[in-house]
């Protein structure tokens, strides 16, 4: 991979985390007092985003992901969430 390709690849992957951090900042701004209530759907989507980022990062450095290990032992259907 060339240097510009690596930078582009990294920028695309970091965009996932940028969206997630902006979402959390927005929720913190809306929250009143010391307690914040998150919707279950919001937390599930945040976890999905983090899992995708982690899997991509591990695949890039050549590590085995948890999903890869699971797929070898048992094939499960995947559900794609659209927001």
N, CA, C and O of each residue as an XYZ file, in Angstrom:
332
protein
N       0.834     -1.177      0.000
C       0.000      0.000      0.000
C       0.879      1.241      0.000
O       1.844      1.334      0.759
N       0.537      2.183     -0.852
C       1.289      3.423     -0.873
C       0.907      4.284      0.325
O      -0.080      4.029      1.015
N       1.713      5.301      0.544
C       1.479      6.178      1.691
C       0.127      6.867      1.594
O      -0.577      6.970      2.599
N      -0.259      7.345      0.407
C      -1.546      8.021      0.252
C      -2.702      7.047      0.432
O      -3.751      7.421      0.956
N      -2.518      5.793     -0.001
C      -3.554      4.776      0.192
C      -3.741      4.469      1.678
O      -4.864      4.310      2.157
N      -2.632      4.391      2.388
C      -2.713      4.130      3.830
C      -3.403      5.273      4.548
O      -4.217      5.046      5.443
N      -3.084      6.504      4.163
C      -3.706      7.669      4.800
C      -5.202      7.693      4.516
O      -5.997      7.990      5.407
N      -5.583      7.388      3.304
C      -6.996      7.355      2.939
C      -7.726      6.258      3.704
O      -8.832      6.465      4.203
N      -7.098      5.096      3.789
C      -7.683      3.975      4.519
C      -7.877      4.329      5.990
O      -8.932      4.069      6.570
N      -6.854      4.921      6.579
C      -6.927      5.300      7.984
C      -7.989      6.370      8.208
O      -8.726      6.318      9.193
N      -8.070      7.333      7.307
C      -9.066      8.401      7.424
C     -10.485      7.832      7.395
O     -11.344      8.272      8.158
N     -10.734      6.855      6.516
C     -12.059      6.226      6.443
C     -12.390      5.499      7.738
O     -13.523      5.559      8.216
N     -11.414      4.819      8.298
C     -11.656      4.078      9.537
C     -11.844      5.015     10.729
O     -12.689      4.770     11.590
N     -11.067      6.071     10.774
C     -11.204      7.023     11.877
C     -12.515      7.789     11.808
O     -12.999      8.272     12.832
N     -13.094      7.907     10.630
C     -14.368      8.614     10.509
C     -15.454      7.927     11.329
O     -16.358      8.592     11.835
N     -15.374      6.602     11.466
C     -16.339      5.877     12.295
C     -16.263      6.356     13.742
O     -17.288      6.580     14.387
N     -15.053      6.509     14.238
C     -14.880      6.949     15.622
C     -15.254      8.413     15.788
O     -15.769      8.802     16.837
N     -15.004      9.228     14.776
C     -15.382     10.644     14.850
C     -16.888     10.802     14.970
O     -17.368     11.612     15.763
N     -17.631     10.035     14.191
C     -19.092     10.085     14.265
C     -19.553      9.658     15.648
O     -20.446     10.274     16.230
N     -18.956      8.624     16.163
C     -19.330      8.126     17.489
C     -19.032      9.148     18.579
O     -19.856      9.355     19.470
N     -17.872      9.785     18.523
C     -17.541     10.780     19.546
C     -18.451     11.993     19.448
O     -18.833     12.561     20.472
N     -18.805     12.397     18.241
C     -19.737     13.531     18.085
C     -21.111     13.195     18.639
O     -21.771     14.043     19.240
N     -21.537     11.962     18.437
C     -22.817     11.525     18.978
C     -22.809     11.597     20.498
O     -23.751     12.110     21.101
N     -21.756     11.090     21.119
C     -21.663     11.130     22.576
C     -21.574     12.566     23.091
O     -22.170     12.892     24.118
N     -20.838     13.422     22.389
C     -20.771     14.834     22.786
C     -22.143     15.478     22.718
O     -22.520     16.248     23.602
N     -22.887     15.164     21.671
C     -24.237     15.703     21.516
C     -25.142     15.247     22.667
O     -25.881     16.048     23.239
N     -25.077     13.969     22.993
C     -25.890     13.438     24.088
C     -25.503     14.070     25.421
O     -26.371     14.345     26.249
N     -24.216     14.301     25.637
C     -23.767     14.951     26.868
C     -24.281     16.387     26.947
O     -24.675     16.849     28.018
N     -24.275     17.087     25.823
C     -24.787     18.456     25.807
C     -26.281     18.510     26.103
O     -26.758     19.447     26.742
N     -27.019     17.501     25.637
C     -28.458     17.472     25.866
C     -28.814     17.058     27.292
O     -29.871     17.422     27.807
N     -27.928     16.300     27.918
C     -28.198     15.808     29.262
C     -28.215     16.925     30.291
O     -27.457     17.892     30.208
N     -29.091     16.761     31.250
C     -29.200     17.750     32.330
C     -28.742     17.096     33.625
O     -29.113     15.961     33.923
N     -27.955     17.803     34.374
C     -27.475     17.273     35.642
C     -26.341     16.292     35.444
O     -25.649     16.309     34.426
N     -26.163     15.432     36.441
C     -25.055     14.480     36.420
C     -25.410     13.156     35.738
O     -24.518     12.367     35.426
N     -26.695     12.906     35.505
C     -27.109     11.638     34.916
C     -27.502     11.817     33.464
O     -28.113     12.815     33.081
N     -27.137     10.825     32.664
C     -27.495     10.803     31.250
C     -28.148      9.460     30.965
O     -27.663      8.419     31.408
N     -29.241      9.488     30.230
C     -29.950      8.268     29.878
C     -29.748      8.010     28.384
O     -30.045      8.859     27.544
N     -29.234      6.817     28.076
C     -29.021      6.430     26.688
C     -30.078      5.417     26.279
O     -30.475      4.558     27.066
N     -30.513      5.531     25.066
C     -31.425      4.575     24.477
C     -30.674      3.274     24.215
O     -29.503      3.310     23.837
N     -31.313      2.142     24.406
C     -30.665      0.850     24.164
C     -30.194      0.742     22.709
O     -29.105      0.241     22.432
N     -31.022      1.215     21.802
C     -30.695      1.184     20.373
C     -29.423      1.980     20.096
O     -28.595      1.563     19.286
N     -29.265      3.115     20.757
C     -28.092      3.964     20.581
C     -26.822      3.248     21.043
O     -25.797      3.291     20.362
N     -26.893      2.604     22.177
C     -25.736      1.879     22.712
C     -25.382      0.689     21.820
O     -24.202      0.423     21.591
N     -26.387     -0.030     21.313
C     -26.117     -1.157     20.424
C     -25.408     -0.687     19.156
O     -24.475     -1.341     18.690
N     -25.841      0.436     18.598
C     -25.197      0.972     17.398
C     -23.775      1.448     17.696
O     -22.879      1.273     16.871
N     -23.566      2.040     18.856
C     -22.229      2.486     19.240
C     -21.293      1.287     19.376
O     -20.149      1.338     18.925
N     -21.768      0.223     19.988
C     -20.955     -0.990     20.129
C     -20.647     -1.610     18.771
O     -19.528     -2.068     18.537
N     -21.625     -1.629     17.880
C     -21.390     -2.151     16.534
C     -20.298     -1.355     15.827
O     -19.428     -1.926     15.169
N     -20.352     -0.044     15.967
C     -19.356      0.823     15.338
C     -17.966      0.526     15.882
O     -17.006      0.425     15.118
N     -17.855      0.387     17.194
C     -16.559      0.084     17.801
C     -16.054     -1.294     17.381
O     -14.862     -1.465     17.127
N     -16.947     -2.270     17.306
C     -16.541     -3.611     16.900
C     -16.023     -3.629     15.467
O     -15.029     -4.296     15.178
N     -16.685     -2.906     14.569
C     -16.232     -2.826     13.178
C     -14.846     -2.190     13.115
O     -13.969     -2.666     12.393
N     -14.654     -1.116     13.875
C     -13.358     -0.443     13.881
C     -12.267     -1.372     14.404
O     -11.187     -1.454     13.818
N     -12.540     -2.061     15.485
C     -11.556     -2.967     16.077
C     -11.222     -4.105     15.117
O     -10.053     -4.456     14.961
N     -12.229     -4.684     14.474
C     -11.985     -5.769     13.528
C     -11.138     -5.296     12.353
O     -10.224     -5.998     11.921
N     -11.442     -4.101     11.835
C     -10.649     -3.560     10.723
C      -9.206     -3.311     11.154
O      -8.266     -3.613     10.418
N      -9.044     -2.764     12.340
C      -7.690     -2.476     12.825
C      -6.903     -3.767     13.031
O      -5.728     -3.838     12.669
N      -7.533     -4.780     13.604
C      -6.851     -6.049     13.820
C      -6.528     -6.740     12.503
O      -5.470     -7.353     12.367
N      -7.429     -6.646     11.535
C      -7.174     -7.249     10.228
C      -6.006     -6.543      9.539
O      -5.216     -7.176      8.838
N      -5.903     -5.239      9.741
C      -4.830     -4.464      9.132
C      -3.468     -4.865      9.686
O      -2.487     -4.936      8.946
N      -3.412     -5.125     10.984
C      -2.125     -5.493     11.584
C      -1.894     -7.001     11.561
O      -0.876     -7.488     12.052
N      -2.850     -7.739     10.984
C      -2.645     -9.166     10.792
C      -3.071    -10.027     11.956
O      -2.744    -11.213     11.986
N      -3.789     -9.474     12.915
C      -4.253    -10.277     14.040
C      -5.534    -11.005     13.705
O      -6.231    -10.657     12.753
N      -5.834    -12.001     14.484
C      -7.080    -12.729     14.299
C      -8.146    -12.070     15.147
O      -7.933    -11.790     16.327
N      -9.295    -11.824     14.537
C     -10.391    -11.190     15.264
C     -11.260    -12.252     15.922
O     -11.196    -13.433     15.582
N     -12.053    -11.814     16.850
C     -12.968    -12.735     17.525
C     -13.974    -13.287     16.522
O     -14.328    -14.465     16.581
N     -14.438    -12.438     15.597
C     -15.398    -12.897     14.598
C     -14.779    -13.963     13.704
O     -15.450    -14.935     13.357
N     -13.531    -13.803     13.328
C     -12.852    -14.789     12.492
C     -12.762    -16.123     13.215
O     -12.986    -17.173     12.614
N     -12.439    -16.088     14.487
C     -12.350    -17.324     15.261
C     -13.721    -17.967     15.398
O     -13.828    -19.192     15.349
N     -14.763    -17.179     15.567
C     -16.118    -17.704     15.696
C     -16.585    -18.305     14.382
O     -17.212    -19.364     14.374
N     -16.288    -17.641     13.267
C     -16.731    -18.130     11.965
C     -16.109    -19.474     11.632
O     -16.737    -20.284     10.949
N     -14.908    -19.731     12.087
C     -14.271    -21.015     11.821
C     -14.977    -22.142     12.560
O     -15.078    -23.259     12.052
N     -15.467    -21.847     13.761
C     -16.093    -22.891     14.543
C     -17.574    -23.046     14.222
O     -18.113    -24.149     14.310
N     -18.234    -21.959     13.853
C     -19.670    -22.014     13.639
C     -20.089    -20.843     12.762
O     -19.736    -19.699     13.046
N     -20.824    -21.112     11.718
C     -21.271    -20.052     10.818
C     -22.617    -19.537     11.303
O     -23.564    -20.308     11.458
N     -22.701    -18.217     11.546
C     -23.927    -17.588     12.008
C     -24.350    -16.534     10.994
O     -23.497    -15.861     10.417
N     -25.644    -16.381     10.767
C     -26.083    -15.312      9.873
C     -25.833    -13.947     10.513
O     -25.920    -13.798     11.731
N     -25.525    -12.960      9.682
C     -25.259    -11.616     10.179
C     -26.411    -10.710      9.810
O     -27.033    -10.867      8.759
N     -26.687     -9.759     10.687
C     -27.726     -8.784     10.457
C     -27.079     -7.426     10.335
O     -26.285     -7.026     11.186
N     -27.419     -6.718      9.275
C     -26.884     -5.375      9.077
C     -27.912     -4.383      9.564
O     -29.076     -4.427      9.165
N     -27.475     -3.488     10.428
C     -28.373     -2.457     10.949
C     -28.228     -1.198     10.124
O     -27.115     -0.737      9.869
N     -29.323     -0.659      9.718
C     -29.321      0.589      8.978
C     -29.933      1.657      9.862
O     -31.003      1.463     10.438
N     -29.256      2.775      9.964
C     -29.780      3.863     10.794
C     -30.507      4.871      9.943
O     -31.020      5.862     10.463
